[in-house]
Amino acid sequence: MNKIIDSFRQAVPASWKSTKWLLKLMIPISLAVTLMQHFGVLAWIATWINPLFVHFGLPGESAVAFISGATAGTYAGIAVMMSIPLTMKQASILALMIALCHALPMECAVNRKTGSSFWKMGAIRIVMALICALILNALLPDMPGKYIYLGAEADSSFGEVMTTWVISQIKMSLMVALIIYSLMVVQRMLEAYRLLDPLSRMLSPLMSLFGLPRHASYMWLVGNVLGISYGSAVMVELEDKGLVTREEANDVNYHLIMNHSMLEDTIVFAATGISALLLISTRLCFALILVWGRKIVGKL
């Protein structure tokens, strides 16, 4: 019981620090998108992007959400998604694109540090995100329900737009704080009860299915629980200690670029209404295709 209480207590300062950092990123982006939408900038961008994004079943202005997610991270992409009107089908496609292709500069730098090519990792993720969007647009049924929209109506005055934006940011800030705190509590419980080691041993048989070395299960688990960015220190340490080779780390990276941070990303998107099953199954499927496809091409 003391470990549980300590996990809740110790999560407070870390979650507060992370929440402040994320909101410093999300709020300015959300404000910029809101102003761009009100003054017609997004509509202008849409006229140029729409010929491409129409093949994904997405409005042109959704490119801003994709670019924000790809450069700044998942939370930045979500902040933009909630600032433009989207159907649930469009939001689901866009969420998968961001899940496969987010925080590229930071995460590709981590991939390079653990044995992979910065540019190759980035290019693969962008291409796979676009392919995913094409497939989902063709396969997903119509989902007429509306995604969370925190913006003002199209004919609103500037004052109404700003009032709506302020209220929306309060709601978003509370949601982000709750999600981050919950994640921090879970992470500290895993550490307190030393569950990562036994979990990695249990998962080692799955590595063969994934086309990965069996003893790389701990590295895979860290990447999936903590993510590439959060788990980078642990992943580098495993290499330094000789527990995985650089080539094995590179193999694991090909899986993780499609299928990492499954705990956080899934919870965050699911909290906004996106199907958790769709997120997990699609990312896992793309990871399997990429890893086994690479192995087959290598043998040929």
C-alpha positions as CSV (number, residue, x, y, z in Angstrom):
1,M,0.0,0.0,0.0
2,N,2.9,2.4,0.8
3,K,4.3,1.8,-2.8
4,I,0.9,2.7,-4.3
5,I,0.7,5.9,-2.2
6,D,4.3,6.8,-3.0
7,S,3.6,6.3,-6.7
8,F,0.7,8.8,-6.6
9,R,2.8,11.2,-4.5
10,Q,5.9,11.0,-6.6
11,A,4.0,11.4,-9.8
12,V,2.9,15.0,-8.8
13,P,6.1,17.0,-9.4
14,A,7.1,15.0,-12.6
15,S,3.6,15.3,-14.1
16,W,3.4,19.0,-13.2
17,K,6.8,19.6,-15.0
18,S,5.7,17.6,-18.1
19,T,2.3,19.3,-18.2
20,K,3.8,22.7,-18.1
21,W,6.2,21.8,-20.9
22,L,3.4,20.4,-23.0
23,L,1.0,23.3,-22.5
24,K,3.8,25.7,-23.4
25,L,3.9,23.8,-26.7
26,M,0.2,23.2,-27.3
27,I,-1.4,26.5,-26.3
28,P,0.6,28.7,-28.7
29,I,0.1,26.3,-31.5
30,S,-3.7,26.2,-30.8
31,L,-3.8,30.0,-30.7
32,A,-1.9,30.2,-34.0
33,V,-4.3,27.7,-35.7
34,T,-7.4,29.5,-34.3
35,L,-6.2,32.8,-35.7
36,M,-5.2,31.3,-39.0
37,Q,-8.6,29.8,-39.3
38,H,-10.5,33.0,-38.3
39,F,-8.5,35.1,-40.8
40,G,-8.8,32.6,-43.6
41,V,-5.2,31.4,-43.7
42,L,-6.2,27.8,-43.2
43,A,-8.7,28.1,-46.1
44,W,-5.8,29.4,-48.3
45,I,-3.5,26.5,-47.3
46,A,-6.4,24.1,-47.9
47,T,-6.7,25.2,-51.6
48,W,-3.1,24.1,-52.1
49,I,-3.0,21.0,-50.0
50,N,-6.5,19.7,-50.7
51,P,-5.6,18.0,-54.1
52,L,-3.3,15.7,-52.1
53,F,-5.2,15.2,-48.9
54,V,-8.5,14.6,-50.7
55,H,-7.1,11.1,-51.5
56,F,-6.9,10.5,-47.8
57,G,-10.5,11.7,-47.2
58,L,-9.2,14.7,-45.3
59,P,-9.8,18.4,-45.7
60,G,-6.7,20.5,-46.8
61,E,-6.4,22.3,-43.5
62,S,-5.8,19.0,-41.7
63,A,-2.3,19.1,-43.2
64,V,-1.5,21.7,-40.5
65,A,-2.3,19.1,-37.8
66,F,-0.2,16.4,-39.6
67,I,2.8,18.8,-39.9
68,S,2.4,20.0,-36.3
69,G,2.3,16.4,-35.1
70,A,5.2,15.3,-37.3
71,T,7.5,18.1,-36.1
72,A,6.4,18.9,-32.6
73,G,4.7,15.7,-31.4
74,T,1.4,14.0,-30.7
75,Y,0.1,16.7,-28.3
76,A,0.7,19.5,-30.8
77,G,-1.1,17.5,-33.5
78,I,-4.1,16.9,-31.2
79,A,-4.2,20.6,-30.3
80,V,-4.6,21.4,-34.1
81,M,-7.1,18.5,-34.6
82,M,-9.4,20.0,-32.0
83,S,-9.2,23.4,-33.6
84,I,-10.7,22.3,-37.0
85,P,-14.0,20.6,-37.7
86,L,-13.5,16.9,-38.4
87,T,-15.8,13.9,-38.7
88,M,-14.8,10.8,-36.6
89,K,-13.6,9.0,-39.8
90,Q,-11.4,12.0,-40.7
91,A,-10.1,12.3,-37.1
92,S,-9.3,8.5,-37.0
93,I,-7.3,8.7,-40.2
94,L,-5.5,11.8,-39.0
95,A,-4.8,10.3,-35.6
96,L,-3.2,7.2,-37.2
97,M,-1.1,9.4,-39.4
98,I,0.2,11.4,-36.4
99,A,0.7,8.2,-34.3
100,L,2.9,6.7,-37.1
101,C,4.7,10.0,-37.8
102,H,5.1,12.3,-34.8
103,A,8.0,14.1,-33.2
104,L,10.3,13.2,-36.1
105,P,13.3,15.4,-35.4
106,M,13.6,14.3,-31.8
107,E,12.7,10.6,-32.3
108,C,14.8,10.1,-35.4
109,A,17.8,11.6,-33.5
110,V,17.2,8.9,-30.8
111,N,17.0,6.3,-33.5
112,R,20.4,7.4,-34.9
113,K,21.9,7.2,-31.4
114,T,20.8,3.6,-31.1
115,G,22.1,2.5,-34.5
116,S,19.7,3.6,-37.3
117,S,19.8,6.2,-40.0
118,F,18.2,9.5,-39.1
119,W,16.9,10.2,-42.7
120,K,15.8,6.7,-43.4
121,M,13.8,6.4,-40.3
122,G,12.1,9.8,-41.0
123,A,11.4,8.9,-44.7
124,I,9.9,5.5,-43.8
125,R,7.6,7.0,-41.2
126,I,6.3,9.7,-43.6
127,V,5.7,7.2,-46.4
128,M,4.0,4.7,-44.1
129,A,1.7,7.4,-42.6
130,L,0.6,8.4,-46.1
131,I,0.0,4.7,-47.1
132,C,-1.9,4.2,-43.9
133,A,-4.2,7.2,-44.7
134,L,-4.9,5.8,-48.2
135,I,-5.8,2.4,-46.9
136,L,-8.0,3.6,-44.0
137,N,-9.9,6.0,-46.3
138,A,-10.7,3.1,-48.5
139,L,-11.6,0.6,-45.8
140,L,-13.2,2.6,-42.9
141,P,-17.0,3.0,-43.1
142,D,-18.6,6.4,-42.9
143,M,-18.5,7.7,-39.4
144,P,-20.8,10.7,-39.4
145,G,-20.2,11.6,-35.8
146,K,-18.2,14.7,-35.1
147,Y,-14.8,14.8,-33.4
148,I,-14.1,17.1,-30.5
149,Y,-14.2,20.6,-31.9
150,L,-13.1,23.4,-29.5
151,G,-13.2,26.2,-32.0
152,A,-15.8,28.8,-32.6
153,E,-18.5,28.8,-35.3
154,A,-17.5,30.0,-38.7
155,D,-19.5,33.3,-38.6
156,S,-18.3,34.2,-35.0
157,S,-16.8,37.6,-34.3
158,F,-13.2,37.9,-33.2
159,G,-14.2,38.5,-29.6
160,E,-16.4,35.3,-29.7
161,V,-13.5,33.4,-31.2
162,M,-11.1,34.4,-28.5
163,T,-13.6,33.7,-25.7
164,T,-14.3,30.3,-27.1
165,W,-10.5,29.7,-27.4
166,V,-9.8,30.6,-23.8
167,I,-12.5,28.3,-22.5
168,S,-11.3,25.5,-24.8
169,Q,-7.7,25.9,-23.5
170,I,-8.9,25.5,-19.9
171,K,-10.7,22.3,-20.8
172,M,-7.7,21.0,-22.8
173,S,-5.2,21.9,-20.0
174,L,-7.3,20.0,-17.4
175,M,-7.5,17.0,-19.8
176,V,-3.7,17.0,-20.5
177,A,-2.9,17.4,-16.8
178,L,-5.1,14.4,-15.9
179,I,-3.7,12.2,-18.7
180,I,0.0,13.0,-17.9
181,Y,-0.6,12.4,-14.1
182,S,-2.2,9.1,-14.8
183,L,0.7,8.0,-17.0
184,M,3.3,9.1,-14.4
185,V,1.5,7.1,-11.7
186,V,1.4,3.9,-13.9
187,Q,5.1,4.4,-14.8
188,R,6.1,4.7,-11.1
189,M,4.0,1.7,-10.1
190,L,5.8,-0.4,-12.8
191,E,9.1,0.8,-11.3
192,A,8.1,0.3,-7.7
193,Y,7.0,-3.3,-8.2
194,R,9.8,-4.0,-10.6
195,L,7.4,-5.3,-13.2
196,L,9.4,-4.3,-16.4
197,D,11.9,-7.2,-16.0
198,P,9.3,-10.0,-15.5
199,L,7.1,-8.5,-18.2
200,S,9.9,-8.5,-20.7
201,R,10.7,-12.2,-19.9
202,M,7.0,-13.1,-20.5
203,L,7.0,-11.2,-23.8
204,S,10.2,-12.7,-25.2
205,P,8.4,-15.5,-27.2
206,L,6.5,-12.7,-29.0
207,M,9.8,-11.4,-30.4
208,S,10.0,-14.3,-32.8
209,L,6.6,-13.4,-34.2
210,F,7.6,-9.8,-34.6
211,G,10.8,-10.8,-36.4
212,L,13.0,-9.5,-33.6
213,P,15.8,-11.1,-31.4
214,R,14.2,-12.8,-28.3
215,H,16.6,-11.1,-25.9
216,A,15.6,-7.7,-27.2
217,S,12.2,-8.0,-25.4
218,Y,13.2,-5.5,-22.7
219,M,14.2,-2.9,-25.3
220,W,10.9,-3.5,-27.1
221,L,8.9,-3.2,-23.9
222,V,10.7,0.1,-22.9
223,G,9.9,1.6,-26.3
224,N,6.3,0.5,-26.1
225,V,5.7,1.6,-22.5
226,L,7.8,4.7,-22.3
227,G,8.2,5.6,-26.0
228,I,11.2,6.3,-28.1
229,S,11.9,9.7,-26.5
230,Y,11.2,8.8,-22.9
231,G,12.8,5.4,-23.2
232,S,15.9,6.6,-25.1
233,A,18.2,6.7,-22.0
234,V,17.3,3.1,-21.1
235,M,17.7,1.9,-24.7
236,V,21.2,3.5,-25.0
237,E,22.2,2.0,-21.7
238,L,21.2,-1.5,-23.0
239,E,23.6,-1.0,-25.9
240,D,26.4,0.4,-23.7
241,K,26.1,-2.7,-21.4
242,G,26.3,-5.0,-24.4
243,L,22.9,-6.5,-23.7
244,V,21.9,-5.8,-27.3
245,T,24.1,-5.2,-30.3
246,R,23.9,-2.1,-32.5
247,E,22.5,-4.2,-35.4
248,E,19.9,-5.7,-33.1
249,A,19.0,-2.3,-31.8
250,N,18.5,-1.2,-35.4
251,D,16.2,-4.2,-36.0
252,V,14.1,-3.2,-33.0
253,N,14.0,0.4,-34.2
254,Y,12.2,-0.7,-37.4
255,H,9.5,-2.1,-35.3
256,L,9.3,0.8,-32.8
257,I,9.1,3.6,-35.4
258,M,5.7,2.1,-36.3
259,N,4.6,0.8,-32.9
260,H,6.0,2.7,-29.9
261,S,4.6,4.6,-26.9
262,M,1.5,2.4,-27.2
263,L,0.4,3.2,-23.6
264,E,0.6,7.0,-23.8
265,D,-0.5,7.5,-27.4
266,T,-3.4,5.1,-27.2
267,I,-4.7,6.7,-23.9
268,V,-4.3,10.2,-25.2
269,F,-6.1,9.6,-28.5
270,A,-8.8,7.4,-26.9
271,A,-9.5,10.1,-24.4
272,T,-10.6,12.3,-27.4
273,G,-12.8,9.6,-28.9
274,I,-10.5,7.7,-31.3
275,S,-10.8,3.9,-31.2
276,A,-8.1,2.3,-29.1
277,L,-8.5,-1.0,-31.0
278,L,-8.0,0.7,-34.4
279,L,-4.9,2.5,-33.1
280,I,-3.2,-0.6,-31.7
281,S,-4.1,-3.0,-34.5
282,T,-3.1,-0.7,-37.3
283,R,0.2,0.3,-35.8
284,L,1.1,-3.3,-34.9
285,C,0.1,-4.4,-38.5
286,F,2.4,-1.8,-40.0
287,A,5.2,-2.8,-37.7
288,L,4.9,-6.4,-38.8
289,I,4.8,-5.5,-42.5
290,L,7.9,-3.2,-42.2
291,V,10.1,-5.7,-40.2
292,W,9.2,-8.8,-42.2
293,G,9.2,-6.9,-45.5
294,R,12.7,-5.7,-44.7
295,K,13.8,-9.3,-43.9
296,I,12.4,-10.7,-47.1
297,V,13.9,-8.0,-49.2
298,G,17.3,-8.5,-47.4
299,K,17.2,-12.2,-48.3
300,L,16.4,-11.5,-51.9
